[in-house]
Amino acid sequence: MRITISGKNIDITDGLRQAVEDKLSKLERYFTPETDIVVTLSVEKERQKIEVTIPVKGNIIRSEQVSNDMYVSIDLVEEVIERQLKKYKNKIVDQKQSAGNFQQEFIEKEIEDEEEIKIIRTKRFGMKPMYPEDACIQMELLGHNFFVFQNAETEEVNVVYKRKGNTYGLIEPEF
């Protein structure tokens, strides 16, 4: 595995680099040596955040952990990624997705589905075209964290969502 570590508002000390590499090296049993792992460490006020992104063919495995101690965040992120891998491993193989980045023994090993995903409710609603700003207002009025709408400018289905710091995000399809 190739680990790339960068920092925002933080100097990457040898101790931090070693802690990240030690923790994430536990994931070597899942991935092939040519797998890239992108790690970003950042500090905002008292928040010590680590973001780990692992692009694999057709998917992105990602975890973001925040605490008041960077070493605690590093410990948490490895556990979360390992849990994600075990949880979704059977689905990756069942869907016949390319398992090129995964170790063969991990793919062949049978893992029980701890939490099977079950859709228990389906909602249908009419979508009238609106602008993203109007969709944000509608989302706020409903008290939701996201809102699906038809964009009046592009006529495509988009999603607006709440972000940290009272900001909004817009998801648009890419073809």
Phi and psi in degrees as GROMACS dihedral restraints (atoms count N, CA, C in turn):
[ dihedral_restraints ]
;  ai    aj    ak    al  type     phi  dphi    fc
    3     4     5     6     1  -107.7    20    10
    4     5     6     7     1   116.6    20    10
    6     7     8     9     1  -103.9    20    10
    7     8     9    10     1   124.0    20    10
    9    10    11    12     1  -110.8    20    10
   10    11    12    13     1   120.5    20    10
   12    13    14    15     1  -114.6    20    10
   13    14    15    16     1   128.8    20    10
   15    16    17    18     1  -132.8    20    10
   16    17    18    19     1   165.8    20    10
   18    19    20    21     1  -133.3    20    10
   19    20    21    22     1   147.7    20    10
   21    22    23    24     1  -122.9    20    10
   22    23    24    25     1   121.4    20    10
   24    25    26    27     1    59.8    20    10
   25    26    27    28     1    28.2    20    10
   27    28    29    30     1  -154.2    20    10
   28    29    30    31     1   140.4    20    10
   30    31    32    33     1   -87.4    20    10
   31    32    33    34     1   130.5    20    10
   33    34    35    36     1   -81.7    20    10
   34    35    36    37     1   100.1    20    10
   36    37    38    39     1   -77.6    20    10
   37    38    39    40     1   165.5    20    10
   39    40    41    42     1   -60.7    20    10
   40    41    42    43     1   -36.4    20    10
   42    43    44    45     1   -64.5    20    10
   43    44    45    46     1   -43.7    20    10
   45    46    47    48     1   -65.5    20    10
   46    47    48    49     1   -45.0    20    10
   48    49    50    51     1   -58.8    20    10
   49    50    51    52     1   -44.3    20    10
   51    52    53    54     1   -65.2    20    10
   52    53    54    55     1   -41.3    20    10
   54    55    56    57     1   -62.2    20    10
   55    56    57    58     1   -43.6    20    10
   57    58    59    60     1   -63.8    20    10
   58    59    60    61     1   -48.3    20    10
   60    61    62    63     1   -63.4    20    10
   61    62    63    64     1   -40.0    20    10
   63    64    65    66     1   -63.2    20    10
   64    65    66    67     1   -46.7    20    10
   66    67    68    69     1   -65.8    20    10
   67    68    69    70     1   -49.1    20    10
   69    70    71    72     1   -74.2    20    10
   70    71    72    73     1   -18.7    20    10
   72    73    74    75     1   -65.4    20    10
   73    74    75    76     1   -18.9    20    10
   75    76    77    78     1   -65.2    20    10
   76    77    78    79     1   -19.5    20    10
   78    79    80    81     1   -83.3    20    10
   79    80    81    82     1    -5.4    20    10
   81    82    83    84     1   -58.0    20    10
   82    83    84    85     1   -28.3    20    10
   84    85    86    87     1   -70.0    20    10
   85    86    87    88     1   -13.6    20    10
   87    88    89    90     1   -98.4    20    10
   88    89    90    91     1   -31.3    20    10
   90    91    92    93     1  -113.6    20    10
   91    92    93    94     1   156.5    20    10
   93    94    95    96     1   -77.1    20    10
   94    95    96    97     1   160.5    20    10
   96    97    98    99     1   -60.6    20    10
   97    98    99   100     1   -26.1    20    10
   99   100   101   102     1   -87.1    20    10
  100   101   102   103     1     7.6    20    10
  102   103   104   105     1   -74.5    20    10
  103   104   105   106     1   132.7    20    10
  105   106   107   108     1   -94.5    20    10
  106   107   108   109     1   137.4    20    10
  108   109   110   111     1  -124.2    20    10
  109   110   111   112     1   123.7    20    10
  111   112   113   114     1  -106.0    20    10
  112   113   114   115     1   122.1    20    10
  114   115   116   117     1  -119.4    20    10
  115   116   117   118     1   130.6    20    10
  117   118   119   120     1  -124.7    20    10
  118   119   120   121     1   121.8    20    10
  120   121   122   123     1  -102.0    20    10
  121   122   123   124     1   137.0    20    10
  123   124   125   126     1  -146.5    20    10
  124   125   126   127     1   156.8    20    10
  126   127   128   129     1  -129.5    20    10
  127   128   129   130     1   128.0    20    10
  129   130   131   132     1  -133.0    20    10
  130   131   132   133     1   110.2    20    10
  132   133   134   135     1    55.0    20    10
  133   134   135   136     1  -117.9    20    10
  135   136   137   138     1   -94.1    20    10
  136   137   138   139     1     1.4    20    10
  138   139   140   141     1   -88.7    20    10
  139   140   141   142     1   118.8    20    10
  141   142   143   144     1  -103.4    20    10
  142   143   144   145     1   112.1    20    10
  144   145   146   147     1  -118.8    20    10
  145   146   147   148     1   139.9    20    10
  147   148   149   150     1  -124.6    20    10
  148   149   150   151     1   133.7    20    10
  150   151   152   153     1  -120.0    20    10
  151   152   153   154     1   128.6    20    10
  153   154   155   156     1  -122.1    20    10
  154   155   156   157     1   126.7    20    10
  156   157   158   159     1  -125.4    20    10
  157   158   159   160     1   128.5    20    10
  159   160   161   162     1  -125.2    20    10
  160   161   162   163     1    99.9    20    10
  162   163   164   165     1   -75.5    20    10
  163   164   165   166     1   123.7    20    10
  165   166   167   168     1  -123.7    20    10
  166   167   168   169     1   156.7    20    10
  168   169   170   171     1   -51.5    20    10
  169   170   171   172     1   117.3    20    10
  171   172   173   174     1    85.8    20    10
  172   173   174   175     1   -11.5    20    10
  174   175   176   177     1  -143.6    20    10
  175   176   177   178     1   166.7    20    10
  177   178   179   180     1  -130.1    20    10
  178   179   180   181     1   126.6    20    10
  180   181   182   183     1   -98.4    20    10
  181   182   183   184     1   124.9    20    10
  183   184   185   186     1  -143.3    20    10
  184   185   186   187     1   143.5    20    10
  186   187   188   189     1  -145.0    20    10
  187   188   189   190     1   143.2    20    10
  189   190   191   192     1  -131.6    20    10
  190   191   192   193     1   125.6    20    10
  192   193   194   195     1  -128.9    20    10
  193   194   195   196     1   140.0    20    10
  195   196   197   198     1  -129.0    20    10
  196   197   198   199     1   136.8    20    10
  198   199   200   201     1  -154.0    20    10
  199   200   201   202     1  -175.1    20    10
  201   202   203   204     1   -93.5    20    10
  202   203   204   205     1     5.7    20    10
  204   205   206   207     1  -137.7    20    10
  205   206   207   208     1   122.1    20    10
  207   208   209   210     1   -60.4    20    10
  208   209   210   211     1   -35.6    20    10
  210   211   212   213     1   -67.5    20    10
  211   212   213   214     1   -34.3    20    10
  213   214   215   216     1   -66.6    20    10
  214   215   216   217     1   -43.8    20    10
  216   217   218   219     1   -59.5    20    10
  217   218   219   220     1   -41.7    20    10
  219   220   221   222     1   -62.4    20    10
  220   221   222   223     1   -44.2    20    10
  222   223   224   225     1   -60.4    20    10
  223   224   225   226     1   -44.5    20    10
  225   226   227   228     1   -65.3    20    10
  226   227   228   229     1   -39.8    20    10
  228   229   230   231     1   -64.9    20    10
  229   230   231   232     1   -38.5    20    10
  231   232   233   234     1   -65.1    20    10
  232   233   234   235     1   -42.1    20    10
  234   235   236   237     1   -62.5    20    10
  235   236   237   238     1   -41.9    20    10
  237   238   239   240     1   -65.5    20    10
  238   239   240   241     1   -43.9    20    10
  240   241   242   243     1   -63.6    20    10
  241   242   243   244     1   -42.4    20    10
  243   244   245   246     1   -61.4    20    10
  244   245   246   247     1   -42.0    20    10
  246   247   248   249     1   -63.7    20    10
  247   248   249   250     1   -41.9    20    10
  249   250   251   252     1   -61.2    20    10
  250   251   252   253     1   -44.2    20    10
  252   253   254   255     1   -61.5    20    10
  253   254   255   256     1   -45.0    20    10
  255   256   257   258     1   -66.0    20    10
  256   257   258   259     1   -37.6    20    10
  258   259   260   261     1   -68.1    20    10
  259   260   261   262     1   -41.6    20    10
  261   262   263   264     1  -100.4    20    10
  262   263   264   265     1    -1.3    20    10
  264   265   266   267     1   -56.8    20    10
  265   266   267   268     1   -50.2    20    10
  267   268   269   270     1   -62.7    20    10
  268   269   270   271     1   -36.1    20    10
  270   271   272   273     1   -67.7    20    10
  271   272   273   274     1   -38.2    20    10
  273   274   275   276     1   -61.1    20    10
  274   275   276   277     1   -46.1    20    10
  276   277   278   279     1   -71.9    20    10
  277   278   279   280     1   -42.9    20    10
  279   280   281   282     1   -60.6    20    10
  280   281   282   283     1   -35.9    20    10
  282   283   284   285     1   -82.3    20    10
  283   284   285   286     1     6.5    20    10
  285   286   287   288     1    56.7    20    10
  286   287   288   289     1    30.2    20    10
  288   289   290   291     1   -74.2    20    10
  289   290   291   292     1   156.7    20    10
  291   292   293   294     1   -63.0    20    10
  292   293   294   295     1   124.2    20    10
  294   295   296   297     1  -101.5    20    10
  295   296   297   298     1    26.3    20    10
  297   298   299   300     1   -57.0    20    10
  298   299   300   301     1   -31.0    20    10
  300   301   302   303     1   -88.5    20    10
  301   302   303   304     1    -5.9    20    10
  303   304   305   306     1  -100.9    20    10
  304   305   306   307     1   145.9    20    10
  306   307   308   309     1   -62.8    20    10
  307   308   309   310     1   141.9    20    10
  309   310   311   312     1   -61.0    20    10
  310   311   312   313     1   -39.5    20    10
  312   313   314   315     1   -66.7    20    10
  313   314   315   316     1   -31.0    20    10
  315   316   317   318     1   -68.5    20    10
  316   317   318   319     1   -40.7    20    10
  318   319   320   321     1   -66.1    20    10
  319   320   321   322     1   -40.0    20    10
  321   322   323   324     1   -79.0    20    10
  322   323   324   325     1   -25.5    20    10
  324   325   326   327     1   -69.8    20    10
  325   326   327   328     1   132.0    20    10
  327   328   329   330     1   -82.1    20    10
  328   329   330   331     1   128.3    20    10
  330   331   332   333     1  -122.1    20    10
  331   332   333   334     1   131.1    20    10
  333   334   335   336     1   -71.5    20    10
  334   335   336   337     1   140.5    20    10
  336   337   338   339     1   -74.1    20    10
  337   338   339   340     1   109.9    20    10
  339   340   341   342     1   -74.1    20    10
  340   341   342   343     1   -41.4    20    10
  342   343   344   345     1  -131.7    20    10
  343   344   345   346     1    97.5    20    10
  345   346   347   348     1   -73.3    20    10
  346   347   348   349     1   137.2    20    10
  348   349   350   351     1   -79.4    20    10
  349   350   351   352     1   124.2    20    10
  351   352   353   354     1  -127.6    20    10
  352   353   354   355     1   126.1    20    10
  354   355   356   357     1   -86.7    20    10
  355   356   357   358     1   118.1    20    10
  357   358   359   360     1  -106.7    20    10
  358   359   360   361     1    -5.7    20    10
  360   361   362   363     1  -152.7    20    10
  361   362   363   364     1   139.6    20    10
  363   364   365   366     1  -123.4    20    10
  364   365   366   367     1   132.3    20    10
  366   367   368   369     1  -113.7    20    10
  367   368   369   370     1   142.2    20    10
  369   370   371   372     1  -126.5    20    10
  370   371   372   373     1   138.7    20    10
  372   373   374   375     1  -154.2    20    10
  373   374   375   376     1   151.0    20    10
  375   376   377   378     1   -74.8    20    10
  376   377   378   379     1   143.1    20    10
  378   379   380   381     1  -116.2    20    10
  379   380   381   382     1   113.5    20    10
  381   382   383   384     1   -93.9    20    10
  382   383   384   385     1   143.6    20    10
  384   385   386   387     1   -60.2    20    10
  385   386   387   388     1   137.7    20    10
  387   388   389   390     1  -151.3    20    10
  388   389   390   391     1   164.0    20    10
  390   391   392   393     1   -84.7    20    10
  391   392   393   394     1   153.7    20    10
  393   394   395   396     1   -54.1    20    10
  394   395   396   397     1   -37.8    20    10
  396   397   398   399     1   -64.2    20    10
  397   398   399   400     1   -39.3    20    10
  399   400   401   402     1   -66.8    20    10
  400   401   402   403     1   -36.5    20    10
  402   403   404   405     1   -64.4    20    10
  403   404   405   406     1   -36.8    20    10
  405   406   407   408     1   -64.0    20    10
  406   407   408   409     1   -41.2    20    10
  408   409   410   411     1   -64.4    20    10
  409   410   411   412     1   -43.7    20    10
  411   412   413   414     1   -61.9    20    10
  412   413   414   415     1   -41.2    20    10
  414   415   416   417     1   -60.0    20    10
  415   416   417   418     1   -45.3    20    10
  417   418   419   420     1   -62.3    20    10
  418   419   420   421     1   -42.7    20    10
  420   421   422   423     1   -62.1    20    10
  421   422   423   424     1   -34.8    20    10
  423   424   425   426     1   -81.0    20    10
  424   425   426   427     1   -16.8    20    10
  426   427   428   429     1    75.8    20    10
  427   428   429   430     1    26.2    20    10
  429   430   431   432     1   -98.6    20    10
  430   431   432   433     1   167.9    20    10
  432   433   434   435     1   -95.5    20    10
  433   434   435   436     1   -11.1    20    10
  435   436   437   438     1  -150.1    20    10
  436   437   438   439     1   163.8    20    10
  438   439   440   441     1  -151.5    20    10
  439   440   441   442     1   128.7    20    10
  441   442   443   444     1   -96.1    20    10
  442   443   444   445     1   133.6    20    10
  444   445   446   447     1  -153.6    20    10
  445   446   447   448     1   164.9    20    10
  447   448   449   450     1   -94.8    20    10
  448   449   450   451     1   121.9    20    10
  450   451   452   453     1   -71.3    20    10
  451   452   453   454     1   123.6    20    10
  453   454   455   456     1   -65.5    20    10
  454   455   456   457     1   -26.6    20    10
  456   457   458   459     1   -81.6    20    10
  457   458   459   460     1   -41.7    20    10
  459   460   461   462     1  -105.3    20    10
  460   461   462   463     1   -14.1    20    10
  462   463   464   465     1    62.9    20    10
  463   464   465   466     1    19.0    20    10
  465   466   467   468     1  -102.0    20    10
  466   467   468   469     1   159.3    20    10
  468   469   470   471     1   -78.1    20    10
  469   470   471   472     1   127.8    20    10
  471   472   473   474     1  -127.0    20    10
  472   473   474   475     1   168.6    20    10
  474   475   476   477     1  -132.2    20    10
  475   476   477   478     1   132.2    20    10
  477   478   479   480     1  -106.7    20    10
  478   479   480   481     1   148.9    20    10
  480   481   482   483     1  -146.3    20    10
  481   482   483   484     1   155.9    20    10
  483   484   485   486     1   -81.7    20    10
  484   485   486   487     1   138.2    20    10
  486   487   488   489     1  -115.0    20    10
  487   488   489   490     1   170.0    20    10
  489   490   491   492     1   -64.5    20    10
  490   491   492   493     1   151.2    20    10
  492   493   494   495     1    77.9    20    10
  493   494   495   496     1    25.8    20    10
  495   496   497   498     1    57.6    20    10
  496   497   498   499     1    40.1    20    10
  498   499   500   501     1  -116.9    20    10
  499   500   501   502     1   172.5    20    10
  501   502   503   504     1  -127.1    20    10
  502   503   504   505     1   155.4    20    10
  504   505   506   507     1  -123.1    20    10
  505   506   507   508     1   156.7    20    10
  507   508   509   510     1  -127.5    20    10
  508   509   510   511     1   128.2    20    10
  510   511   512   513     1  -108.7    20    10
  511   512   513   514     1   123.3    20    10
  513   514   515   516     1  -119.2    20    10
  514   515   516   517     1   146.6    20    10
  516   517   518   519     1   -70.8    20    10
  517   518   519   520     1   150.9    20    10
  519   520   521   522     1  -126.8    20    10
  520   521   522   523     1   126.3    20    10
